[in-house]
Amino acid sequence: MDCFAHSHDFCADNISTGYDDKLILENMNITIPAGKFSVIIGSNGCGKSTLLKSFARLLKPKNGAILLDGKSIYELPTQHLAKQIGLLPQSPIVPSGITVADLVARGRFPYQNLFGQLSKADYKAITAAMDAMGIADLADKSVDSLSGGQRQRVWIALVLAQDTDILLLDEPTTYLDIAYQVEILDCLATLNRIKKTTIVAILHDINLSIRYADHIFAMKKGKLIAEGNPSEIITPQLMKEVYGMDSSIIIDPETGDPYVIPRSKAQRIVA
């Protein structure tokens, strides 16, 4: 197992894609910064998940290509691709009756031999992933019996066990209260810093996105309307364009990053 992830050129080259006859993304060009923590923001239905599915080879572009190191991901063998790119989808389905350890072990599938036996390296990766997510004590528990937050940690551990250079996460903090959201994002940020893993996450909380992202992609109606370092691109104008929301921007005293405060139309009634 490599100590540090390799840098890959990973990009969407003029892709158009969607479902049936409806195009969601049109002529989109986007390059994922290697070794960085990127976050995709945008209102519901703007195409964030569609973009992530395209990068994960779950949705084939009607035009254009997704390229990894200059090659279409559709030309790469599935096992090879699974060692490069890990995906946590939005609502993964738990196989009935499976234990936490067995589910996390599925992340090692790309590395297994013909007989499907786990090696020492596999067990090491599984243990490290469960430790990173703080779920080692749940190893023998049925995933069905866990809370939403615990279950989400198990899924993230599965993706970590896959030990890929690129991680795609579709709303990894769903079902988590704020303390757990910060904890999960801290884990991902640490992974990014230590192993230089390229991370691309869809997050709904704009201020957590700003706090953790090296790079933000802002989408609207299937188009990329802004990208860059949060300090450079987060403005009241962008928030208005992306979310249709009036806001003020202050400086986060904890981090020095921009902090978005939505303007409320409702007035508090003071007795």
N, C-alpha and C positions, 0 to 999 in steps of 0.2 A: 504494500500500500504506500503510495507516494505521500510524502509529508506535505507537499504543496501542490495545489492544483496547477494544471498547465493553462496558459492563456490561449484562448481560442477566439478567432474571428467568427462572430455569430450575428447574422443579420437577415432581415427581410428585404429582398430586392424586388421592389415594385409589385408587391403582392395585392391581388384582389381575391377576396374569398367571402363565403357566407354559407347560408343553408338553403338548399333547393335552388330556387331562382332569385332569392333575395340576397343582394350583396350587402355585407356589413362593413367590410374594409375595402377601400378602393385605391389602387395605385399607391400602396403604402411602402415607404422606405424607412427602415429603422435599424440602427446598429447598436447592439448591446455592448456597453463598455466592459471590457474584460477585467475580471478581478474586482469589480465594484458591486455595491449594493444598490440596485436600481428599483424604483417603485413606479408602477403605472397608476395614475389617478384619472378620475373622470366619473361622470354621473352614470347611474344604472342604464344599461342598454347602449352604451357608447362604443362597445366593441372590445373592451379590455380582455374578457375571457376568450373571445374569438381569436384575438391576437396570440394569447398564451397557448391556446390549443394548436394554433398554426405552428408555433415554435416547437411544440412537443410532438409534432407529427400526428396529431389526432384529427386534424382538419386540413385536407389538401387544398392548397391555393388553386383557384381556377386559372389564374395567370401569375406570372412571376415565380420566385423561388425563395425558399428558406435555405440559407447557405451556412454551413459549418466548415470553417477553414477552406472556403472557396468551393466546396462540393455541396450539391443538393442533399439535404438530409434523407431524401427518398432513394438516393443511390447507396446509402450506407447500410451495412448489415444491422439488423435489429439489435443483436447482442452488443455490437460495437457502440451503437448509439446509446443504448441503455447504460453503458459505462461512462458516457460523456454527459448525458442530460437526465436529471431526475425531475419528476413532476408530482406535485401535490394538487390534485384537482379540487373543485369547490366542495362537492359532497360525495366523497368516496364511500363505496358500499362495503360494509364489514362482512366478511364471510362468517356465516352462522357458527357460533360455538368456539371460535378460534381464540387462543390465548394471546396475550400481549407479545410474549417472546416469539411465538410462531408467526404473528403478523409482521413484526419487525424483521424477522428472518427472511421474509419474502423480498426484502430489499436486496438480498444477496443473490437473487436469481441469475443476473447476468454473469456472475462469476463461477457458477456451479458447473461441475463436470457432467458427463453423460448420465451418471448414476444419481445426480441430484444431491450428493452428500455435502454437508457443510465441512469446510476445512477449519484449521486453527485460525487462519486470517479472517474467515467469515465470522466465527464466534467472537473474535476480538472486535470486529467492526460492529456487530450487533450489540455487544456489551457497551462499547464506547457511545453508540447512538442512544441507548437507553439511559446511560449515565448523563449524557448531555441534556436530555429532556427531563431528567429527574423522575424517571418511571421504573427504575431497576426493581423497586419493591413491589411493582405490579406485574412482574414478569409472568407469573403463573395464573393471573386472574383472567377471566373471560372478558374480552373487549366489550361484549354486550352489556356487562354489568357496570361499565365505567360511566362517569359523567361526561357531558359534551366536551368540557375542557380537557379532561384526561385523555379522552379518545383522540382529540386533535393533536395532543402531544405524541401519542402513539404513531399517528400517521406521519408526523414530522420526523420521528425517529426512524421510521421505515425509509423515508427519503434520504435521511442522513446515512443510514446503513448502506445505501446504494453507492455511497462514496464517489459521487460524480463531480466533475469540474464545474458544471452549470446546474443551478437549482431554480426551478420555476415553481412558484407558489401562488395559487389562486385563493386569496383571502385566508391566509394561514391563521389569522387571529379571530376568525369567526367562532362564536360560542364562548369566547373567553372574556372574563371580567378584566378590568383595566390593569390590575396587578399582573395577571397572567399574560396579557398582551405584551406588556413591557418585558416580562421575563423571556417570552418566546423570541421577541425581536432582539433582545440582548444576546440570546444564544446564537441567533442567526448572524448578528453583527460580529460576534466573536469568531464564529466560523469563517466569516468573510475576511476578517483581519488576519487570523492565524494561518489559514490555509489558502487565502486568496481565491476562495470559491466565488464564482460569478453568480450573484443572486438577482433574480427578477421576481418581484412580488406585486400582487394587486392588493392594495390596502384601501379601506374606506375612510379611515380616520386621517384627515389631512395633516393634523399636527404631528401625529406619530410618523406619517410618511416623511414629513420635513425633517423630523429629528433623526431618523435612521438612514435616509437615502443619501447616497453620494450623488445620485443622478435621478431626476424625475422626468417621466414622460407624461405629458398631459394630453388626454384625448377628448375629442368631442365629435359625436356623430360619425364614427368610423375613421376619423382623420387625426393625425398627430398635429396638435396646434402649438405646442411648445415643448422644449426639452432643455435640460441643463441642471446645473447645481441649484438646489433649492434657494439659496441666498440670492441668486441672480434672477430666477424666473418667477418666484412667488410674489405676486402683487395683487392689490384689490381688483385691478382690471382683469387679470387672469382668472381669479376666483369667480368674477362676474361672468366671464365667457364660458368657463368650464361648468359651473354649477348654477348660474343664473342668480347668484347670491351677492348681496351687498356685504362688505366686510371691512374691518380695519386690520392693519397688520402692525403688531408690536414686536419687540425683540424678546425672545424667550430668555428669562433671566438665568435659567439652568444651563442653556447650551449656547446662547448667542445667535441662535437661528431665528428666522421669521416665525411668528406665531399668529395664526389666523383667528380673529374674533368675529363671528357672524353678527351682523346687525339684526336685531329683533324688531319686528313690526309691533309686537305686543308690548304694552307698557305694564310694568308690575304695579299692582294696586297696593298702595301703602295705607294701612288702617289708621 
